[in-house]
């Protein structure tokens, strides 16, 4: 199974349950969002979901038998959230409820300021706009995130003379 087909199969299995479970705004972020937005050459390894802490807890309860309790996210000193990884799907889903990033000013919430709706597996899903994806990846600041941010080509804005 290719990563694109695994992504779509994972979304097909996960999205209906997430749509039923989540009550607050939520977004697919990271490599999966980049792939869904058509950024070429992106190979997602999982589906990252940004949601509220309450929704992350609701999904963890719903999929309690599928939580990958042994998995520990990288860079726990840089990120904190109500986190759960579910590996029972064709592509693992990582849910980050109330994700915060350690910045110069201390812990800062990761927010999506501008998004777009796409159809994935017959369900309307929000992903950050490309410009917003680039901003978030740059804020994360890790080498892998900066490399992903550099892959996002934005349309040029004409200059007025």
Buried (B, 14 or more C-beta within 10 A) or exposed (E): EEBEEBBBBBBBBBBEBBEEBBEEEBBBBBBBBBBBBEBEEBEBBBBBBBBBBBBBBBBBEBBEEBBBEEEEEEEEEBBBBBBBBBBEBBBBBBBBBBBBBBEEEEEEEBEBEEBBEBEBBEBEBBBBBBEBBBBBBBBBBEEEBEEBBEBBEEEEEEEEE
